[in-house]
Amino acid sequence: MHNRPSFLPKLAVTRPVTIIVSLLAIIVLGGVAYKQIPIELLPSGFSYPALGVWTPYPNANPQEVEEQIARPIEEQVRTIPGVTKVETYSSSNGCWTWMEFGNDVDMDAAYDQLRDRMERARAMLPDDLDRYYLRRFGRNDEPIIFLSISFPDGVDDPYYIVEKLIKQPIERIDGVANIETWGADEKSIQILIDQDKVKAHQINVYDVISEMRSDNFAMSSGWVYEGDKKFIVRSLARFKSLQEIAAIPINKFGLTIGDIAEVKYDVPERNWTQRVNGGQGVLMDIYKESLSNTVEMSHKLKTLLNEEILTHPKLKSADVQLLFVQGDLIEDSVNNLRDTAIWGGVFAIFILLFFLKNLRMTIIMMFAIPLSILISLIFVYFIGWTLNLIVMMGLMISVGMVVDNGIVVLENIYRMRSEGKPSRESSIWGASEVNLAIIMATLTTIAVFVPILIIKDGAGGFNFYMQRIGLPVIFSLLGSLFVALVLIPLATTHFSGGGMAQESKMVTRLKSLYGKILDKILNRRLDTVLAVVLILFVTFGVLGPRIQESDGMEGNISDLRLMFDLPTNLTKDDTNRFFKEVEDTVFAKAKEYNIRAVDTGFRQGFGRVRVYLQPPEKQQWYDVVYKGVTNLVGLGKEEPLSRDEVLEDLKKRIPLKPGIKFRTSWRGSGMGDEGTVTIMLYGDDTGKLAELAEEVERRMRTLDGVISVETDREAGEDEIKIKLDREATARNGINANQVANTLMYAVRGLNLPRFQATDREIDVRIQVQEEDRESLLQIKDMSFTNQQGRSVPLSAMATFNIEKGFGQIGRTDGKTFLAVKAQTTANDVPRISAQIDQLMADFTLPYGYDWSKGDRFRRFREQGQAMQTALMLSVVLVYLLMAILFESFILPLSIMFAIPLSIFGANLALVISQTPQDLMAGIGIIILVGVVVNNGIVLVDMINRRRREGYSRRDAILDAGKNRFRPIMMTSFTTIFGIVPMALGSGDLIGIPYAPMGRVIIGGMLTSTFLTLTVIPVFYTLFDDLAIFFKRVVGWLVKGKSTGDVAVPSEN
C-alpha cells in the first residue's frame, strides 16, 4: 500500500460538497458550451495551399489559348514566392491555371501576390480578354445551397425571371456572399453582319468592327469654372437606343450599320444548350460569407424561397428543387453521429449493469460518460473550435472509453471492501493504489494522437482534420481520469449503499475457467510462443494480402455523369433529338433509380447528362440488423439501386448510334474524380503526345473494372485549319493581319463596350450572322476589299484543312502533358498501381518524353506514409511511457505484444466483413495501439504489486489474472459495445464511411482482450527471466556476484 493517499481521492472523500459543486459547475459550463458553440460541416481554419485563375476566352482554339494566355500567365505566377507547382489547362473556352504552394506559405499574402502577377500579365494577354477570376481553396468555396429551376416550354426570358425574382431577393439577405447561375442566357444587343450586303457595298468587316469598338464611350475631359461654380466636363458618345446603333455611319457615302447588319436585343446564339428535367432551366449556387452560420443561413434561405420567392405568380409554373443544402447535411450528419454516440453509451451502460449487478453504482458510472464529454466540450468551446463532423467523430470514439478508468477504480475499491477494510479507507486507498496505473493507461491512449498533432504532411490537410478528432478524445480521456479519481471515490463512500453485488454465475465460471487455462499455459510457454508466431503469420501473411487498400474518398455518391462524344457532322436538330432520347430513357426509370433531377447540357460534337439521385439514408445499427434479419427470412423490402447499379443499367438502355462514344464519371468532393485512374504523358509536341495516348488508352482498357477510357484529344472538336498565303495576300493588296483579325471577329464575335440602360448595363456583341458561317464553303467565300475597291475571296489567299482538335492542352511546370483517364469500379489502389506498372513496363517513349501516374496515387502514398509515421511514433511513445511506469526497458515489451495481436483481430474483422483498408480503418489501428495496452498495464501493475507483497511470480500472475479478469472484461466490452453502433451503421464523414474504423477497433479489442489475459502473462515470465539473466550477467561482469533468484521489475 502507498505511504500516502493520492490527493484527488482524499479530497473527494473528505470534501464532498466541494466536489459536488465542482461537478455541477462542469455540467452548467458544459451545457452553456453546447448551446453556444457554433455548428458547421467542417472545421474552420484550413486553407488548402493552392490558388487558381480562370481566364474565360470562349470559342477559341486550345493551342491558341495555350500560346496567348497560358504561357504568359505561367511565366508570371511562377515568380510568386513559395510556389511548388504550376499547371495550366487550355481549352476552347479559356484557361485554368492552378498553383500549389508549400505548407508554410501564408496564403493571404500569396493571394495578393497572385493579383499583382495577373495585372502584370494582363498587358501580354489578348485585347478582347476583358476579365479573369481568382479562386482560393477553403471550406467557404462550397455553396451552402445548390438548386435547379426548370420552366415549361414557352416561358419568355427565364434569365430575367431568375435574376429579378430569385437571385436579387436572395442577394439582399445578410450573410450571402455570392450567387452563381448558369443555364439561361441573358439577352444582349447583337449586331449581326450580312456577308452579301458587305460584298454589295464593298465594305471591309475589319474596318466596321474597329470603328464600333471606339464609338461607345464616356470619358472625363477635366474641369471648367463658371463664376464660383466648378463643373466636370464629360465627353459622351454612348448609344442610347438600338436605333442609334443602327444609324451609325460607316463610310462617307452615308452607309450605316443598319444597311449591312441586323441590330436586335435578344438571347445570343447558343452553342451550348442547357436543360433541367427535360425543359429550359437554370442551375444556381448560393455562397455564404465566411462568418455566417451555415445552419442558420440554410434555414433562412429555405424559408425565403418557400414562403416568399416561390409564391410569386411568375414562378407558379417553375419547378424548383433543392439539390444540395449544406445546413441539412450538417444537421443530418450531426444528429446521426449524436444518435450513434448515445446508442454506444446505452450499450456500455448495459455491459456495466451486467458485470456490476448494482443499479445504483451503474447509474453513478453512467454519469462518467456525459461528464467526460461535457469536459471535452468545454475545452473545445474555449479554444475557439466549432462543433463539426470531425469533432463529433472524436467525441463518438470517446464514449466507450471514458468509463474504463472508473471501472478500474471501482473494482479496486470493492476488492478492498471485500477484504474487510472500512468504506472510507477503501475509497481513498483503492483509488490511490491504481492511481498511477490508470494515469499511465490514459497517457498511452493519449500518446497515439501526439504524432498526429505534431507531424506535418502534404496529404491534403490530413493532420489538420486528425487534430480535430484527436483533441476531443484527449480532453474526454483527461476528463474521465478526473471523474474516476473524484466521482467514484465520492460515490462509493456516500452513495453506494451496500457493497458490490455478488458477481453473476457466468462471470464466476468464466473466471474459474480462465484460472485453469492460465495455469496450464504457464506450464507450456514454448507452445504459447509458437501459437503467437502462427497468429502473426496469419495476420500479415494470410489476412493482410486479402484486404483491399482503398483511398476511400467517395465524396459525392448521389450523382453521376453520362458523357457523349458525337460525330461533328450531326446537325443541331439531330444532336437535340439524341439527347432527348437519352433523357426519356432516364426518366422512364425515374422511380426505380430514385432520381431527384436530371441536368442536360450539349453542343455540337459533345454533351453530358448529369443524374442526381436521392442520397442514401443514413442507417443506425438497428436499421442494419432489421434489414439483415428480414432479408434472411425473405421479407426484406426492395432497396433502391445504388449509383453503380444505376450506371450499369443505363449503359444497357441508352440508345447509342454508330459514331457515338459513351463514357461515365461522377463528381468528386475532393481533388480529382473518385474512381479515376490517370496516366500523365509529358513532352513538347502535343501531336506526338496524342499518338502515344492512343497506345496508352488501348492498354488501360485492360484494367480491372474499367468502365470507360478517355483522353483530352478525344473530347476535342473538328477544326478548320486556315493557313494564309502571304504572297497571295500581298499580291491582292490585302493586309494578312487584317484577314486573321477579321476571321476571328467574324466567326468568334467580339464584345463591344456595354450599352448603358436605365437600370443596368447590357452586353453588345458584333459578329457575322450564323447563316453566313455555317459551312466551310461560306468561310472560303468570305470576301475582303482592297484599297482599289476590288473584293478578294478568302479561298484565293489561303489553304484549308480539317483536323481533329484537342479538347484540352495541359502544361505543368513548363512541360506540355496529356492525360489519359480510366473510370473504374476497382478501388484497391496498390493493386491498380501495380497493374499500371505492369502494363506500362514495355512502353517505350521517344527522347524527351516521360509518363507518370496521376495525383490520386501520390495522395494515397503521402497519406499512407503519414499514417505509418504516426503509427510508428505512437508505438514508440507508448513503449516509453510503460518503461517509465515499470522502471524497466524489458518488461514493457511483454505488453507490446498486445499490439500485433490486436492487428490480427482488426485484419480478421476487415476480411470477414469484406471491408477495405481505408483512411478510417487506418485511424482505428492507430487508436488500437493506445487502447489495447491498457489492460496489459493494469494486469502487469497488479502482478508487480503482488510480488512486492511477497507472492511468488507464478502465484502473483494467477492471483492478478483472477482479480483483473472482471475489470478487464468490463473495460474491453464497454469500449467494444460503445463502438458497435458505429461499426454497424451506414453513416459517413464527408463521404468517408466510418464503419471501417469501428470494425477495426472491435476486432482488435476482441482478440487483444482474450490474448492479453493469456499471452501477456507468458511473455511477462519470459521477459522477466531475461531481466534476471541480464542482471546476473551484469553483476558477474561488474562485481562477480550472483544476484538473487527473483528480480522485481520495480527494483531493477
C-alpha positions, 0 to 999 in steps of 0.5 A: 500500500502507498505511504500516502493517499493520492490527493484527488481521492482524499479530497473527494472523500473528505470534501464532498460538497466541494466536489459536488459543486465542482461537478455541477459547475462542469455540467452548467459550463458544459451545457452553456458550451453546447448551446453556444458553440457554433455548428458547421460541416467542417472545421474552420481554419484550413486553407488548402495551399493552392490558388487558381485563375480562370481566364474565360476566352470562349470559342477559341482554339486550345493551342491558341489559348495555350500560346496567348494566355497560358504561357504568359500567365505561367511565366508570371505566377511562377515568380510568386514566392513559395510556389511548388507547382504550376499547371495550366489547362487550355481549352476552347473556352479559356484557361485554368491555371492552378498553383500549389504552394508549400505548407508554410506559405501564408496564403493571404499574402500569396493571394495578393501576390497572385493579383499583382502577377495577373495585372502584370500579365494582363498587358501580354494577354489578348485585347478582347480578354476583358476579365479573369477570376481568382479562386482560393481553396477553403471550406467557404468555396462550397455553396451552402445551397445548390438548386435547379429551376426548370420552366415549361416550354414557352416561358419568355426570358427565364434569365430575367425571371431568375435574376429579378425574382430569385437571385436579387431577393436572395442577394439582399439577405445578410450573410450571402456572399455570392450567387452563381447561375448558369443555364439561361442566357441573358439577352444582349444587343447583337449586331449581326453582319450580312456577308452579301450586303458587305460584298454589295457595298464593298465594305471591309468587316475589319474596318466596321468592327474597329470603328464600333469598338471606339464609338461607345464611350464616356470619358472625363475631359477635366474641369471648367469654372463658371463664376464660383461654380466648378463643373466636370466636363464629360465627353459622351458618345454612348448609344442610347437606343438600338436605333442609334446603333443602327444609324451609325455611319460607316463610310462617307457615302452615308452607309450605316450599320443598319444597311449591312447588319441586323441590330436586335436585343435578344438571347445570343446564339447558343452553342451550348444548350442547357436543360433541367428535367427535360425543359429550359432551366437554370442551375444556381449556387448560393455562397455564404460569407465566411462568418455566417452560420451555415445552419442558420443561413440554410434555414433562412434561405429555405424559408425565403424561397418557400414562403416568399420567392416561390409564391410569386405568380411568375414562378407558379409554373417553375419547378424548383428543387433543392439539390444540395443544402449544406445546413441539412447535411450538417444537421443530418450528419450531426444528429446521426453521429449524436444518435450513434454516440448515445446508442454506444453509451446505452450499450456500455451502460448495459455491459456495466449493469451486467458485470456490476449487478448494482443499479445504483453504482451503474447509474453513478458510472453512467454519469462518467460518460456525459461528464467526460464529454461535457469536459471535452466540450468545454475545452473545445468551446474555449479554444475557439473550435466549432462543433463539426463532423470531425469533432463529433467523430472524436467525441463518438470514439470517446464514449466507450472509453471514458468509463474504463478508468472508473471501472478500474477504480471501482473494482479496486475499491470493492476488492478492498471492501471485500477484504474487510477494510472500512468504506472510507479507507477503501475509497481513498486507498483503492483509488490511490493504489491504481492511481498511477496505473490508470494515469499511465493507461490514459497517457498511452491512449493519449500518446497515439494522437501526439504524432498526429498533432505534431507531424506535418504532411502534404496529404491534403490537410490530413493532420489538420482534420486528425487534430480535430478528432484527436483533441476531443478524445484527449480532453474526454480521456483527461476528463474521465481520469478526473471523474474516476479519481473524484466521482467514484471515490465520492460515490462509493463512500456516500452513495453506494449503499451496500457493497458490490453485488455478488458477481453473476454465475457466468462471470464466476465460471468464466473466471474459474475457467480462465484460472485453469487455462492460465495455469496450464499455459504457464506450464507450456510457454514454448507452445504459447510462443509458437501459437503467437508466431502462427497468429502473426503469420496469419495476420500479415501473411494470410489476412493482410494480402486479402484486404483491399487498400482503398483511398476511400474518398467517395465524396459525392455518391448521389450523382453521376455523369453520362458523357457523349462524344458525337460525330461533328457532322450531326446537325443541331436538330439531330444532336437535340433529338439524341439527347432527348432520347437519352433523357426519356430513357432516364426518366422512364426509370425515374422511380426505380433509380430514385432520381431527384433531377436530371441536368442536360447540357450539349453542343455540337460534337459533345454533351453530358447528362448529369443524374442526381439521385436521392442520397442514401439514408443514413442507417443506425445499427438497428436499421442494419440488423432489421434489414439483415434479419428480414432479408434472411427470412425473405421479407426484406423490402426492395432497396433502391439501386445504388449509383453503380447499379444505376450506371450499369443499367443505363449503359444497357438502355441508352440508345447509342448510334454508330459514331457515338462514344459513351463514357461515365464519371461522377463528381468528386468532393475532393481533388480529382474524380473518385474512381479515376485512374490517370496516366500523365504523358509529358513532352513538347509536341502535343501531336506526338503526345496524342499518338502515344495516348492512343497506345496508352488508352488501348492498354488501360482498357485492360484494367480491372473494372474499367468502365470507360477510357478517355483522353483530352484529344478525344473530347476535342472538336473538328477544326478548320485549319486556315493557313494564309498565303502571304504572297497571295495576300500581298499580291491582292493588296490585302493586309494578312493581319487584317484577314486573321483579325477579321476571321476571328471577329467574324466567326468568334464575335467580339464584345463591344463596350456595354450599352448603358440602360436605365437600370443596368448595363447590357452586353453588345456583341458584333459578329457575322450572322450564323447563316453566313458561317455555317459551312466551310464553303461560306468561310472560303467565300468570305470576301475582303476589299482592297484599297482599289475597291476590288473584293478578294475571296478568302479561298484565293489567299489561303489553304484549308484543312480539317483536323481533329482538335484537342479538347484540352492542352495541359502544361505543368511546370513548363512541360506540355502533358496529356492525360489519359483517364480510366473510370473504374469500379476497382478501388484497391489502389496498390493493386491498380498501381501495380497493374499500371506498372505492369502494363506500362513496363514495355512502353517505350517513349521517344527522347524527351518524353516521360509518363507518370501516374496521376495525383490520386496515387501520390495522395494515397502514398503521402497519406499512407506514409503519414499514417505509418509515421504516426503509427510508428511514433505512437508505438514508440511513445507508448513503449516509453511511457510503460518503461517509465511506469515499470522502471524497466526497458524489458518488461514493457515489451511483454505488453507490446505484444498486445499490439500485433495481436490486436492487428490480427483481430482488426485484419480478421474483422476487415476480411470477414466483413469484406471491408477495405483498408481505408483512411478510417480503418487506418485511424482505428489501428492507430487508436488500437495501439493506445487502447489495447495496452491498457489492460496489459498495464493494469494486469502487469501493475497488479502482478508487480504489486503482488510480488512486492507483497511477497507472492511468488511470480507464478502465484502473483500472475494467477492471483492478478489474472483472477482479480483483473479478469472482471475489470478487464472484461468490463473495460474491453466490452464497454469500449467494444459495445460503445463502438458497435453502433458505429461499426454497424451503421451506414453513416459517413464523414464527408463521404468517408464511411466510418464503419471501417474504423469501428470494425477495426477497433472491435476486432482488435479489442476482441482478440487483444482482450482474450490474448492479453489475459493469456499471452501477456502473462507468458511473455511477462515470465519470459521477459522477466527471466531475461531481466534476471539473466541480464542482471546476473550477467551484469553483476558477474561482469561488474562485481562477480556476484550472483544476484538473487533468484527473483528480480522485481521489475520495480527494483531493477 
